[in-house]
Amino acid sequence: MSVEILMPALSPTMEEGTLAKWLKSEGDKVAPGDILAEIETDKATMEVEAVDEGTIAKILVSEGSEGVKVNAVIAMLAEDGEDLNAVASAGPSAAPAPTSVEASEAAPVADVNVGHNMPPAADVLSDPDIPEGTDFTTTTVRDALRDAMAEEMRRDETVFVMGEEVAQYQGAYKVTRELLQEFGDRRVVDTPITEHGFAGLGVGAAYADLKPIVEFMTFNFAMQAIDHIINSAAKTLYMSGGQMGCSIVFRGPNGAASRVGAQHSHDYATWYGNVPGLKVIAPYDAADAKGLLKAAIRDPNPVVFLEHELLYGESFEVPDMDDFVLPIGKAKVRREGTDVTLVALSRMVGYALEAADILAQEGISAEVIDLRSVRPLDKETVIESVKKTNRVVACEEGWGTYGIGAEIAAICVDEAFDYLDAPPARVHQKDVPLPYAGNLEALSLPNTNDIVEAAKKVCYSK
Amino acid sequence: MPIKINFPTPSARPGETPDFSRYDFPEPGALPVPPLDITAEDTLEYANSLIRVLDDDGNAVGPWADYLGEEGNDDVLLEGLRDMLKMRAIDARMLNAQRQGKTTFYLQCTGEEAIGCAFQRQLNKGDMNFPTYRQQSLLVAGGYPLKDLFGQYYQNENDPLGGRQLPTLHSAKDYGFFTISGNLGTQYVQAVGWAMAAALTGTDNIAAAWIGDGATAASDYHSAMVTAAVYKPPVILNVVNNQWAISSFNGIAGGTAATFANRGVGYGIPSIRVDGNDFLAVLAATKWATERTRNSHGPVVIEWVTYRVAAHSTSDDASAYRPKDEADAWPLGDPVERLKQYLIQRGKWSEDRHKQGEAEIMDEVIAVQKESEALGTFINPQYLSPSAIFEGVYEEMPEHLKRQRQEMGA
């Protein structure tokens, strides 16, 4: 069978080149590795080597030709025993080799995706039933997180916690209090000051089937580690064809604390929420912090768990149950209402609840949805509520541009357009790095009043 | 007077005479075999010198040859030679296949075959390499099926990664070959974490981290060195010093200020420097390093001194930045030629048998390649099922991906 010699590509981006010189002539015998020709692009010169054995039957592109397309047939090679003239006169096969672009165009083309880009919750998620008569214990968010880690570390000996100051110092925010005493220094590991480095260690340990909980002193510092979180933890299962997964939790405070300036106050919910392969959780109260952190530790995928420094010391009721695990990806309706839906997460849930109280006094009934999970996102709960209230205000602490509010607004417009009586509204931080001075900081951040105002606006109420 | 600073330049650029006079390698056999529990400080001599076994006449000389003993017997070395020839055959075929447009991209490891082929022989089942893209020789020596290799190059139904990853970035958990990272360096510190976990879970497995001279400038390298020095897990920290990072000679990564092994000593990790083109030296040094790490003596740094004979990749033209004949001037020679010479010297091999062996191996590689090409290549791609797009994003497919898959009709 004759062999077509094609114009080679120096790189995937090369489209054409110059055939500078033929080093073989028609009738010459060639062996694999023999140099047949030289080609040139604007970047470099290269030699074309023979891959197969045979005799050059016909040269189709003469030397000096410019603009020769990659993969064009430049010569025909006759294999042993073939008739040279026959090969030469037959020429290249009629159908040109399809390029990959054409080939993929031949594939069935998908319809435009409508509103299915963000992961929704699974269809039948629900919180566990809390049996009647269950006691509730008043617990801080800090201790609820601690209890979740301690319970999971007792339950599964592959779970361990690592980070700066997590052992002897008990955590920069004391979230790992007494874990060192109970579990020892093999499972509560102080690390050097390199978020990039210890996130990489954790990812490596997860590949070896341990379940690390990597604590960042703040997610601002995890900017250094984001390469390991996204390029490795989130993508390796996929890139390895399902061979190597990464069951790991990255946790720590996220968003604005108080008077700590621009580099300690950044909200990353939308950054991580953008990435397939990750799950992203941002709880508000202590029960959710506990139940969702336990779920995150058990999850076989990488989970980014965004806490809030200003909630650590706040107390909430936590059910006194043996194994209180919540589903990841299920929002919670924190207050029912009929006039407007307030969608919030993390600390903004507290503001939304306050806003609902104020709105109630003015005769507006607000429903408050706590997203709890950023990825997957419980679209159904939001849509169901908007179908009832016909108005929505999305509240986040970070910058609004390309934010969670933008996603919520897009989902509502996509999937509940006919139910909306007003354009979706967004409440978020001013589009500036967070300033330090007290009054400037307060002016920059979203607050209860912003939510009240936005709700009134969508209700066309003054 | 203005203060001077330094912008390193290589010893020769195109058209100039290759010059490796900055290297002053010792005679083979000069260095003793250190005790397994040697301290970092006591390895300083090893970090600045070079462990070599094969001399210019093809003899194995010195204490490292004795230390290797039966583990370097003729059968082992003949197998090693075949592995290197197979690697070279794959490189040659894939370069040509890329030039014909059958794949988008390939990276050759020509000149560096001894490092991976000898190193892999000293690993156990369950050990894990965290390689770069130029360590495909670990897979070849580890018996990874050629069918899988070519399947990934051509992205057809034989691709074990289902068309989801670049042709040269392999993943083979069962062969102790961790997913190659495209953003350089990340695997280095992950290997340290993996080794910590291997120790914590009570196994006697070790990790092997790999990085090139250029990527030692990445922060992952430094955090790996610090954490390895701190926790002392069973990890071999390999630096393949092949002189070139695309067009940047290793001086751009600090390689002329100190040897790469010397850096390890500064971190407090025992460090050795080895002739990477000497199959027996690689085998012996790896034996020492694996024994050391497996016996809880902690991490070890190995700088493999070698030369990148091929261009960086198929997208690169090396003649634009270094003398065309620089590889011929490389003072440590060619790993295949040197092992061949040793085996001929021993009466176990001959020029004729070598030619015959090369041809047989080439035929074997070509046969698998042709079978794979029949299924599809970049020119004539096999249509892979669109459902593959959605697999492996999460351990279980979430609802929204099931929906997107359904919309695609897959």
HADDOCK unambig.tbl for C-alpha pairs under 7 A between the chains (distance, minus, plus):
assign (segid A and resid 6 and name CA) (segid B and resid 100 and name CA) 5.76 0.50 0.50
assign (segid A and resid 7 and name CA) (segid B and resid 100 and name CA) 6.73 0.50 0.50
assign (segid A and resid 8 and name CA) (segid B and resid 99 and name CA) 4.39 0.50 0.50
assign (segid A and resid 8 and name CA) (segid B and resid 100 and name CA) 4.73 0.50 0.50
assign (segid A and resid 8 and name CA) (segid B and resid 101 and name CA) 5.91 0.50 0.50
assign (segid A and resid 9 and name CA) (segid B and resid 99 and name CA) 5.43 0.50 0.50
assign (segid A and resid 9 and name CA) (segid B and resid 100 and name CA) 6.94 0.50 0.50
assign (segid A and resid 9 and name CA) (segid B and resid 101 and name CA) 6.06 0.50 0.50
assign (segid A and resid 10 and name CA) (segid B and resid 99 and name CA) 6.68 0.50 0.50
assign (segid A and resid 10 and name CA) (segid B and resid 314 and name CA) 6.39 0.50 0.50
assign (segid A and resid 10 and name CA) (segid B and resid 315 and name CA) 5.50 0.50 0.50
assign (segid A and resid 11 and name CA) (segid B and resid 104 and name CA) 6.96 0.50 0.50
assign (segid A and resid 11 and name CA) (segid B and resid 314 and name CA) 6.52 0.50 0.50
assign (segid A and resid 11 and name CA) (segid B and resid 315 and name CA) 4.56 0.50 0.50
assign (segid A and resid 12 and name CA) (segid B and resid 104 and name CA) 5.30 0.50 0.50
assign (segid A and resid 44 and name CA) (segid B and resid 317 and name CA) 6.32 0.50 0.50
assign (segid A and resid 49 and name CA) (segid B and resid 96 and name CA) 6.68 0.50 0.50
assign (segid A and resid 51 and name CA) (segid B and resid 96 and name CA) 6.13 0.50 0.50
assign (segid A and resid 71 and name CA) (segid B and resid 100 and name CA) 6.95 0.50 0.50
assign (segid A and resid 71 and name CA) (segid B and resid 101 and name CA) 6.47 0.50 0.50
assign (segid A and resid 97 and name CA) (segid B and resid 379 and name CA) 6.28 0.50 0.50
assign (segid A and resid 97 and name CA) (segid B and resid 380 and name CA) 6.41 0.50 0.50
assign (segid A and resid 98 and name CA) (segid B and resid 379 and name CA) 6.52 0.50 0.50
assign (segid A and resid 98 and name CA) (segid B and resid 380 and name CA) 6.30 0.50 0.50
assign (segid A and resid 99 and name CA) (segid B and resid 379 and name CA) 5.90 0.50 0.50
assign (segid A and resid 100 and name CA) (segid B and resid 378 and name CA) 6.50 0.50 0.50
assign (segid A and resid 100 and name CA) (segid B and resid 379 and name CA) 6.58 0.50 0.50
assign (segid A and resid 100 and name CA) (segid B and resid 381 and name CA) 6.62 0.50 0.50
assign (segid A and resid 110 and name CA) (segid B and resid 407 and name CA) 6.34 0.50 0.50
assign (segid A and resid 110 and name CA) (segid B and resid 408 and name CA) 4.59 0.50 0.50
assign (segid A and resid 111 and name CA) (segid B and resid 407 and name CA) 6.71 0.50 0.50
assign (segid A and resid 116 and name CA) (segid B and resid 400 and name CA) 6.15 0.50 0.50
assign (segid A and resid 116 and name CA) (segid B and resid 404 and name CA) 6.91 0.50 0.50
assign (segid A and resid 119 and name CA) (segid B and resid 400 and name CA) 5.02 0.50 0.50
assign (segid A and resid 120 and name CA) (segid B and resid 399 and name CA) 6.76 0.50 0.50
assign (segid A and resid 120 and name CA) (segid B and resid 400 and name CA) 5.93 0.50 0.50
assign (segid A and resid 122 and name CA) (segid B and resid 398 and name CA) 6.95 0.50 0.50
assign (segid A and resid 122 and name CA) (segid B and resid 399 and name CA) 5.75 0.50 0.50
assign (segid A and resid 194 and name CA) (segid B and resid 223 and name CA) 6.91 0.50 0.50
assign (segid A and resid 197 and name CA) (segid B and resid 189 and name CA) 6.47 0.50 0.50
assign (segid A and resid 197 and name CA) (segid B and resid 220 and name CA) 6.39 0.50 0.50
assign (segid A and resid 197 and name CA) (segid B and resid 223 and name CA) 4.80 0.50 0.50
assign (segid A and resid 197 and name CA) (segid B and resid 224 and name CA) 6.69 0.50 0.50
assign (segid A and resid 200 and name CA) (segid B and resid 189 and name CA) 5.54 0.50 0.50
assign (segid A and resid 200 and name CA) (segid B and resid 190 and name CA) 4.95 0.50 0.50
assign (segid A and resid 200 and name CA) (segid B and resid 193 and name CA) 6.97 0.50 0.50
assign (segid A and resid 201 and name CA) (segid B and resid 189 and name CA) 5.81 0.50 0.50
assign (segid A and resid 201 and name CA) (segid B and resid 190 and name CA) 5.02 0.50 0.50
assign (segid A and resid 201 and name CA) (segid B and resid 192 and name CA) 6.18 0.50 0.50
assign (segid A and resid 201 and name CA) (segid B and resid 193 and name CA) 3.78 0.50 0.50
assign (segid A and resid 202 and name CA) (segid B and resid 193 and name CA) 5.94 0.50 0.50
assign (segid A and resid 203 and name CA) (segid B and resid 190 and name CA) 6.16 0.50 0.50
assign (segid A and resid 204 and name CA) (segid B and resid 190 and name CA) 3.94 0.50 0.50
assign (segid A and resid 204 and name CA) (segid B and resid 191 and name CA) 5.84 0.50 0.50
assign (segid A and resid 204 and name CA) (segid B and resid 192 and name CA) 6.99 0.50 0.50
assign (segid A and resid 204 and name CA) (segid B and resid 193 and name CA) 4.43 0.50 0.50
assign (segid A and resid 204 and name CA) (segid B and resid 194 and name CA) 4.37 0.50 0.50
assign (segid A and resid 205 and name CA) (segid B and resid 193 and name CA) 4.70 0.50 0.50
assign (segid A and resid 205 and name CA) (segid B and resid 194 and name CA) 4.36 0.50 0.50
assign (segid A and resid 205 and name CA) (segid B and resid 196 and name CA) 6.83 0.50 0.50
assign (segid A and resid 205 and name CA) (segid B and resid 197 and name CA) 5.00 0.50 0.50
assign (segid A and resid 207 and name CA) (segid B and resid 194 and name CA) 6.61 0.50 0.50
assign (segid A and resid 208 and name CA) (segid B and resid 194 and name CA) 5.48 0.50 0.50
assign (segid A and resid 208 and name CA) (segid B and resid 197 and name CA) 6.05 0.50 0.50
assign (segid A and resid 208 and name CA) (segid B and resid 198 and name CA) 6.56 0.50 0.50
assign (segid A and resid 210 and name CA) (segid B and resid 197 and name CA) 6.50 0.50 0.50
assign (segid A and resid 237 and name CA) (segid B and resid 392 and name CA) 5.69 0.50 0.50
assign (segid A and resid 237 and name CA) (segid B and resid 393 and name CA) 6.68 0.50 0.50
assign (segid A and resid 238 and name CA) (segid B and resid 392 and name CA) 4.53 0.50 0.50
assign (segid A and resid 238 and name CA) (segid B and resid 393 and name CA) 5.29 0.50 0.50
assign (segid A and resid 239 and name CA) (segid B and resid 164 and name CA) 5.85 0.50 0.50
assign (segid A and resid 239 and name CA) (segid B and resid 165 and name CA) 5.35 0.50 0.50
assign (segid A and resid 240 and name CA) (segid B and resid 161 and name CA) 5.96 0.50 0.50
assign (segid A and resid 240 and name CA) (segid B and resid 171 and name CA) 5.31 0.50 0.50
assign (segid A and resid 240 and name CA) (segid B and resid 179 and name CA) 5.94 0.50 0.50
assign (segid A and resid 241 and name CA) (segid B and resid 160 and name CA) 6.74 0.50 0.50
assign (segid A and resid 241 and name CA) (segid B and resid 161 and name CA) 4.06 0.50 0.50
assign (segid A and resid 241 and name CA) (segid B and resid 162 and name CA) 6.27 0.50 0.50
assign (segid A and resid 241 and name CA) (segid B and resid 164 and name CA) 6.98 0.50 0.50
assign (segid A and resid 241 and name CA) (segid B and resid 392 and name CA) 6.63 0.50 0.50
assign (segid A and resid 242 and name CA) (segid B and resid 392 and name CA) 5.15 0.50 0.50
assign (segid A and resid 243 and name CA) (segid B and resid 173 and name CA) 6.53 0.50 0.50
assign (segid A and resid 276 and name CA) (segid B and resid 393 and name CA) 6.67 0.50 0.50
assign (segid A and resid 277 and name CA) (segid B and resid 393 and name CA) 5.04 0.50 0.50
assign (segid A and resid 277 and name CA) (segid B and resid 394 and name CA) 5.58 0.50 0.50
assign (segid A and resid 300 and name CA) (segid B and resid 395 and name CA) 6.54 0.50 0.50
assign (segid A and resid 301 and name CA) (segid B and resid 394 and name CA) 6.33 0.50 0.50
assign (segid A and resid 301 and name CA) (segid B and resid 395 and name CA) 6.51 0.50 0.50
